[in-house]
Amino acid sequence: MQKKYWLCTICGDLHVGVNPPEICPTCHQSKEKYVEITFEEFEAELAKFKK
């Protein structure tokens, strides 16, 4: 199975896996709040934390 990149649309939590988590570990919203993003988008989100 290929890993996918997920972004919580509520809090910005990032997740790598086949599926998003059932519950966001940061804001406790359901998996429906996650959207699949590309690897490039994932890296751009990570870069925000490195500044």
PDB file of N, CA, C and O in Angstrom:
ATOM      1  N   MET A   1       0.836  -1.190   0.000  1.00  0.00           N
ATOM      2  CA  MET A   1       0.000   0.000   0.000  1.00  0.00           C
ATOM      3  C   MET A   1       0.878   1.250   0.000  1.00  0.00           C
ATOM      4  O   MET A   1       1.913   1.310   0.664  1.00  0.00           O
ATOM      5  N   GLN A   2       0.444   2.211  -0.742  1.00  0.00           N
ATOM      6  CA  GLN A   2       1.197   3.448  -0.883  1.00  0.00           C
ATOM      7  C   GLN A   2       0.789   4.442   0.198  1.00  0.00           C
ATOM      8  O   GLN A   2      -0.396   4.639   0.468  1.00  0.00           O
ATOM      9  N   LYS A   3       1.796   5.066   0.813  1.00  0.00           N
ATOM     10  CA  LYS A   3       1.466   6.056   1.833  1.00  0.00           C
ATOM     11  C   LYS A   3       0.926   7.321   1.175  1.00  0.00           C
ATOM     12  O   LYS A   3       1.274   7.660   0.044  1.00  0.00           O
ATOM     13  N   LYS A   4       0.070   8.000   1.920  1.00  0.00           N
ATOM     14  CA  LYS A   4      -0.547   9.232   1.455  1.00  0.00           C
ATOM     15  C   LYS A   4      -0.282  10.319   2.477  1.00  0.00           C
ATOM     16  O   LYS A   4       0.111  10.042   3.610  1.00  0.00           O
ATOM     17  N   TYR A   5      -0.499  11.543   2.073  1.00  0.00           N
ATOM     18  CA  TYR A   5      -0.251  12.696   2.927  1.00  0.00           C
ATOM     19  C   TYR A   5      -1.588  13.371   3.210  1.00  0.00           C
ATOM     20  O   TYR A   5      -2.379  13.626   2.302  1.00  0.00           O
ATOM     21  N   TRP A   6      -1.822  13.653   4.494  1.00  0.00           N
ATOM     22  CA  TRP A   6      -3.113  14.174   4.937  1.00  0.00           C
ATOM     23  C   TRP A   6      -2.930  15.455   5.733  1.00  0.00           C
ATOM     24  O   TRP A   6      -1.952  15.603   6.467  1.00  0.00           O
ATOM     25  N   LEU A   7      -3.872  16.382   5.588  1.00  0.00           N
ATOM     26  CA  LEU A   7      -3.873  17.661   6.301  1.00  0.00           C
ATOM     27  C   LEU A   7      -5.228  17.860   6.960  1.00  0.00           C
ATOM     28  O   LEU A   7      -6.263  17.766   6.299  1.00  0.00           O
ATOM     29  N   CYS A   8      -5.226  18.135   8.258  1.00  0.00           N
ATOM     30  CA  CYS A   8      -6.473  18.464   8.950  1.00  0.00           C
ATOM     31  C   CYS A   8      -6.837  19.898   8.589  1.00  0.00           C
ATOM     32  O   CYS A   8      -6.038  20.817   8.772  1.00  0.00           O
ATOM     33  N   THR A   9      -8.041  20.079   8.080  1.00  0.00           N
ATOM     34  CA  THR A   9      -8.471  21.404   7.642  1.00  0.00           C
ATOM     35  C   THR A   9      -8.851  22.316   8.805  1.00  0.00           C
ATOM     36  O   THR A   9      -9.059  23.514   8.613  1.00  0.00           O
ATOM     37  N   ILE A  10      -8.940  21.761   9.991  1.00  0.00           N
ATOM     38  CA  ILE A  10      -9.279  22.560  11.168  1.00  0.00           C
ATOM     39  C   ILE A  10      -8.028  23.150  11.821  1.00  0.00           C
ATOM     40  O   ILE A  10      -7.961  24.354  12.071  1.00  0.00           O
ATOM     41  N   CYS A  11      -7.036  22.292  12.096  1.00  0.00           N
ATOM     42  CA  CYS A  11      -5.872  22.760  12.859  1.00  0.00           C
ATOM     43  C   CYS A  11      -4.541  22.684  12.111  1.00  0.00           C
ATOM     44  O   CYS A  11      -3.531  23.188  12.602  1.00  0.00           O
ATOM     45  N   GLY A  12      -4.525  22.066  10.938  1.00  0.00           N
ATOM     46  CA  GLY A  12      -3.280  21.976  10.179  1.00  0.00           C
ATOM     47  C   GLY A  12      -2.420  20.779  10.532  1.00  0.00           C
ATOM     48  O   GLY A  12      -1.280  20.687  10.075  1.00  0.00           O
ATOM     49  N   ASP A  13      -2.937  19.856  11.337  1.00  0.00           N
ATOM     50  CA  ASP A  13      -2.179  18.650  11.683  1.00  0.00           C
ATOM     51  C   ASP A  13      -1.824  17.886  10.416  1.00  0.00           C
ATOM     52  O   ASP A  13      -2.650  17.749   9.513  1.00  0.00           O
ATOM     53  N   LEU A  14      -0.600  17.391  10.352  1.00  0.00           N
ATOM     54  CA  LEU A  14      -0.136  16.615   9.207  1.00  0.00           C
ATOM     55  C   LEU A  14      -0.025  15.152   9.598  1.00  0.00           C
ATOM     56  O   LEU A  14       0.370  14.822  10.716  1.00  0.00           O
ATOM     57  N   HIS A  15      -0.381  14.274   8.657  1.00  0.00           N
ATOM     58  CA  HIS A  15      -0.351  12.833   8.913  1.00  0.00           C
ATOM     59  C   HIS A  15       0.119  12.130   7.651  1.00  0.00           C
ATOM     60  O   HIS A  15      -0.251  12.511   6.540  1.00  0.00           O
ATOM     61  N   VAL A  16       0.939  11.096   7.833  1.00  0.00           N
ATOM     62  CA  VAL A  16       1.379  10.258   6.727  1.00  0.00           C
ATOM     63  C   VAL A  16       0.863   8.855   6.990  1.00  0.00           C
ATOM     64  O   VAL A  16       1.108   8.291   8.056  1.00  0.00           O
ATOM     65  N   GLY A  17       0.156   8.294   6.031  1.00  0.00           N
ATOM     66  CA  GLY A  17      -0.373   6.947   6.176  1.00  0.00           C
ATOM     67  C   GLY A  17      -1.336   6.620   5.057  1.00  0.00           C
ATOM     68  O   GLY A  17      -1.671   7.481   4.243  1.00  0.00           O
ATOM     69  N   VAL A  18      -1.776   5.393   5.016  1.00  0.00           N
ATOM     70  CA  VAL A  18      -2.723   4.967   3.991  1.00  0.00           C
ATOM     71  C   VAL A  18      -4.047   5.708   4.151  1.00  0.00           C
ATOM     72  O   VAL A  18      -4.682   6.087   3.166  1.00  0.00           O
ATOM     73  N   ASN A  19      -4.457   5.910   5.405  1.00  0.00           N
ATOM     74  CA  ASN A  19      -5.702   6.618   5.735  1.00  0.00           C
ATOM     75  C   ASN A  19      -5.412   7.677   6.798  1.00  0.00           C
ATOM     76  O   ASN A  19      -4.417   7.580   7.517  1.00  0.00           O
ATOM     77  N   PRO A  20      -6.278   8.685   6.897  1.00  0.00           N
ATOM     78  CA  PRO A  20      -6.101   9.647   7.983  1.00  0.00           C
ATOM     79  C   PRO A  20      -6.455   8.988   9.313  1.00  0.00           C
ATOM     80  O   PRO A  20      -7.135   7.961   9.326  1.00  0.00           O
ATOM     81  N   PRO A  21      -6.008   9.557  10.426  1.00  0.00           N
ATOM     82  CA  PRO A  21      -6.402   8.992  11.716  1.00  0.00           C
ATOM     83  C   PRO A  21      -7.907   9.146  11.937  1.00  0.00           C
ATOM     84  O   PRO A  21      -8.524  10.065  11.398  1.00  0.00           O
ATOM     85  N   GLU A  22      -8.491   8.258  12.718  1.00  0.00           N
ATOM     86  CA  GLU A  22      -9.930   8.331  13.006  1.00  0.00           C
ATOM     87  C   GLU A  22     -10.282   9.644  13.694  1.00  0.00           C
ATOM     88  O   GLU A  22     -11.314  10.250  13.405  1.00  0.00           O
ATOM     89  N   ILE A  23      -9.419  10.077  14.603  1.00  0.00           N
ATOM     90  CA  ILE A  23      -9.601  11.324  15.343  1.00  0.00           C
ATOM     91  C   ILE A  23      -8.288  12.107  15.278  1.00  0.00           C
ATOM     92  O   ILE A  23      -7.220  11.541  15.508  1.00  0.00           O
ATOM     93  N   CYS A  24      -8.358  13.386  14.970  1.00  0.00           N
ATOM     94  CA  CYS A  24      -7.156  14.211  14.916  1.00  0.00           C
ATOM     95  C   CYS A  24      -6.540  14.284  16.312  1.00  0.00           C
ATOM     96  O   CYS A  24      -7.236  14.628  17.267  1.00  0.00           O
ATOM     97  N   PRO A  25      -5.252  13.966  16.451  1.00  0.00           N
ATOM     98  CA  PRO A  25      -4.625  14.004  17.766  1.00  0.00           C
ATOM     99  C   PRO A  25      -4.449  15.424  18.318  1.00  0.00           C
ATOM    100  O   PRO A  25      -4.201  15.604  19.510  1.00  0.00           O
ATOM    101  N   THR A  26      -4.575  16.410  17.461  1.00  0.00           N
ATOM    102  CA  THR A  26      -4.372  17.792  17.891  1.00  0.00           C
ATOM    103  C   THR A  26      -5.677  18.487  18.282  1.00  0.00           C
ATOM    104  O   THR A  26      -5.775  19.068  19.363  1.00  0.00           O
ATOM    105  N   CYS A  27      -6.682  18.427  17.398  1.00  0.00           N
ATOM    106  CA  CYS A  27      -7.929  19.158  17.668  1.00  0.00           C
ATOM    107  C   CYS A  27      -9.123  18.238  17.936  1.00  0.00           C
ATOM    108  O   CYS A  27     -10.223  18.716  18.215  1.00  0.00           O
ATOM    109  N   HIS A  28      -8.913  16.938  17.854  1.00  0.00           N
ATOM    110  CA  HIS A  28      -9.921  15.931  18.199  1.00  0.00           C
ATOM    111  C   HIS A  28     -11.142  15.917  17.279  1.00  0.00           C
ATOM    112  O   HIS A  28     -12.219  15.471  17.675  1.00  0.00           O
ATOM    113  N   GLN A  29     -10.970  16.405  16.057  1.00  0.00           N
ATOM    114  CA  GLN A  29     -12.047  16.323  15.066  1.00  0.00           C
ATOM    115  C   GLN A  29     -11.999  14.958  14.376  1.00  0.00           C
ATOM    116  O   GLN A  29     -10.997  14.249  14.468  1.00  0.00           O
ATOM    117  N   SER A  30     -13.069  14.596  13.694  1.00  0.00           N
ATOM    118  CA  SER A  30     -13.135  13.296  13.016  1.00  0.00           C
ATOM    119  C   SER A  30     -12.299  13.298  11.738  1.00  0.00           C
ATOM    120  O   SER A  30     -11.887  14.347  11.244  1.00  0.00           O
ATOM    121  N   LYS A  31     -12.063  12.104  11.222  1.00  0.00           N
ATOM    122  CA  LYS A  31     -11.217  11.951  10.034  1.00  0.00           C
ATOM    123  C   LYS A  31     -11.791  12.661   8.811  1.00  0.00           C
ATOM    124  O   LYS A  31     -11.060  12.924   7.857  1.00  0.00           O
ATOM    125  N   GLU A  32     -13.077  12.972   8.821  1.00  0.00           N
ATOM    126  CA  GLU A  32     -13.678  13.678   7.697  1.00  0.00           C
ATOM    127  C   GLU A  32     -13.089  15.078   7.505  1.00  0.00           C
ATOM    128  O   GLU A  32     -13.234  15.670   6.435  1.00  0.00           O
ATOM    129  N   LYS A  33     -12.436  15.598   8.521  1.00  0.00           N
ATOM    130  CA  LYS A  33     -11.832  16.933   8.432  1.00  0.00           C
ATOM    131  C   LYS A  33     -10.469  16.914   7.743  1.00  0.00           C
ATOM    132  O   LYS A  33      -9.897  17.971   7.479  1.00  0.00           O
ATOM    133  N   TYR A  34      -9.945  15.726   7.450  1.00  0.00           N
ATOM    134  CA  TYR A  34      -8.664  15.600   6.747  1.00  0.00           C
ATOM    135  C   TYR A  34      -8.881  15.594   5.246  1.00  0.00           C
ATOM    136  O   TYR A  34      -9.860  15.038   4.748  1.00  0.00           O
ATOM    137  N   VAL A  35      -7.958  16.216   4.535  1.00  0.00           N
ATOM    138  CA  VAL A  35      -7.945  16.153   3.073  1.00  0.00           C
ATOM    139  C   VAL A  35      -6.597  15.587   2.640  1.00  0.00           C
ATOM    140  O   VAL A  35      -5.570  15.821   3.277  1.00  0.00           O
ATOM    141  N   GLU A  36      -6.627  14.843   1.550  1.00  0.00           N
ATOM    142  CA  GLU A  36      -5.379  14.309   1.008  1.00  0.00           C
ATOM    143  C   GLU A  36      -4.654  15.420   0.266  1.00  0.00           C
ATOM    144  O   GLU A  36      -5.264  16.173  -0.493  1.00  0.00           O
ATOM    145  N   ILE A  37      -3.343  15.519   0.493  1.00  0.00           N
ATOM    146  CA  ILE A  37      -2.536  16.534  -0.175  1.00  0.00           C
ATOM    147  C   ILE A  37      -1.366  15.845  -0.879  1.00  0.00           C
ATOM    148  O   ILE A  37      -1.070  14.682  -0.604  1.00  0.00           O
ATOM    149  N   THR A  38      -0.713  16.557  -1.776  1.00  0.00           N
ATOM    150  CA  THR A  38       0.436  16.009  -2.491  1.00  0.00           C
ATOM    151  C   THR A  38       1.673  16.065  -1.601  1.00  0.00           C
ATOM    152  O   THR A  38       1.683  16.741  -0.572  1.00  0.00           O
ATOM    153  N   PHE A  39       2.705  15.353  -2.008  1.00  0.00           N
ATOM    154  CA  PHE A  39       3.962  15.390  -1.274  1.00  0.00           C
ATOM    155  C   PHE A  39       4.525  16.812  -1.250  1.00  0.00           C
ATOM    156  O   PHE A  39       5.075  17.249  -0.239  1.00  0.00           O
ATOM    157  N   GLU A  40       4.388  17.523  -2.354  1.00  0.00           N
ATOM    158  CA  GLU A  40       4.896  18.894  -2.432  1.00  0.00           C
ATOM    159  C   GLU A  40       4.150  19.811  -1.459  1.00  0.00           C
ATOM    160  O   GLU A  40       4.760  20.657  -0.805  1.00  0.00           O
ATOM    161  N   GLU A  41       2.841  19.641  -1.367  1.00  0.00           N
ATOM    162  CA  GLU A  41       2.055  20.422  -0.406  1.00  0.00           C
ATOM    163  C   GLU A  41       2.436  20.061   1.026  1.00  0.00           C
ATOM    164  O   GLU A  41       2.515  20.931   1.894  1.00  0.00           O
ATOM    165  N   PHE A  42       2.670  18.774   1.266  1.00  0.00           N
ATOM    166  CA  PHE A  42       3.097  18.296   2.583  1.00  0.00           C
ATOM    167  C   PHE A  42       4.417  18.961   2.985  1.00  0.00           C
ATOM    168  O   PHE A  42       4.555  19.453   4.105  1.00  0.00           O
ATOM    169  N   GLU A  43       5.381  18.970   2.069  1.00  0.00           N
ATOM    170  CA  GLU A  43       6.673  19.606   2.358  1.00  0.00           C
ATOM    171  C   GLU A  43       6.525  21.098   2.609  1.00  0.00           C
ATOM    172  O   GLU A  43       7.213  21.653   3.466  1.00  0.00           O
ATOM    173  N   ALA A  44       5.637  21.751   1.874  1.00  0.00           N
ATOM    174  CA  ALA A  44       5.408  23.189   2.070  1.00  0.00           C
ATOM    175  C   ALA A  44       4.824  23.455   3.449  1.00  0.00           C
ATOM    176  O   ALA A  44       5.193  24.433   4.099  1.00  0.00           O
ATOM    177  N   GLU A  45       3.919  22.596   3.901  1.00  0.00           N
ATOM    178  CA  GLU A  45       3.344  22.746   5.242  1.00  0.00           C
ATOM    179  C   GLU A  45       4.419  22.538   6.300  1.00  0.00           C
ATOM    180  O   GLU A  45       4.470  23.275   7.285  1.00  0.00           O
ATOM    181  N   LEU A  46       5.281  21.537   6.104  1.00  0.00           N
ATOM    182  CA  LEU A  46       6.370  21.282   7.064  1.00  0.00           C
ATOM    183  C   LEU A  46       7.330  22.465   7.142  1.00  0.00           C
ATOM    184  O   LEU A  46       7.823  22.810   8.216  1.00  0.00           O
ATOM    185  N   ALA A  47       7.586  23.080   5.992  1.00  0.00           N
ATOM    186  CA  ALA A  47       8.519  24.205   5.948  1.00  0.00           C
ATOM    187  C   ALA A  47       8.036  25.373   6.797  1.00  0.00           C
ATOM    188  O   ALA A  47       8.855  26.152   7.286  1.00  0.00           O
ATOM    189  N   LYS A  48       6.742  25.512   6.980  1.00  0.00           N
ATOM    190  CA  LYS A  48       6.201  26.588   7.816  1.00  0.00           C
ATOM    191  C   LYS A  48       6.674  26.471   9.261  1.00  0.00           C
ATOM    192  O   LYS A  48       6.813  27.477   9.956  1.00  0.00           O
ATOM    193  N   PHE A  49       6.920  25.243   9.710  1.00  0.00           N
ATOM    194  CA  PHE A  49       7.345  25.014  11.079  1.00  0.00           C
ATOM    195  C   PHE A  49       8.849  25.178  11.274  1.00  0.00           C
ATOM    196  O   PHE A  49       9.325  25.294  12.403  1.00  0.00           O
ATOM    197  N   LYS A  50       9.583  25.188  10.185  1.00  0.00           N
ATOM    198  CA  LYS A  50      11.041  25.268  10.256  1.00  0.00           C
ATOM    199  C   LYS A  50      11.541  26.706  10.272  1.00  0.00           C
ATOM    200  O   LYS A  50      12.740  26.943  10.426  1.00  0.00           O
ATOM    201  N   LYS A  51      10.639  27.663  10.116  1.00  0.00           N
ATOM    202  CA  LYS A  51      11.046  29.081  10.090  1.00  0.00           C
ATOM    203  C   LYS A  51      11.243  29.613  11.477  1.00  0.00           C
ATOM    204  O   LYS A  51      11.585  30.783  11.647  1.00  0.00           O
TER     205      LYS A  51
END
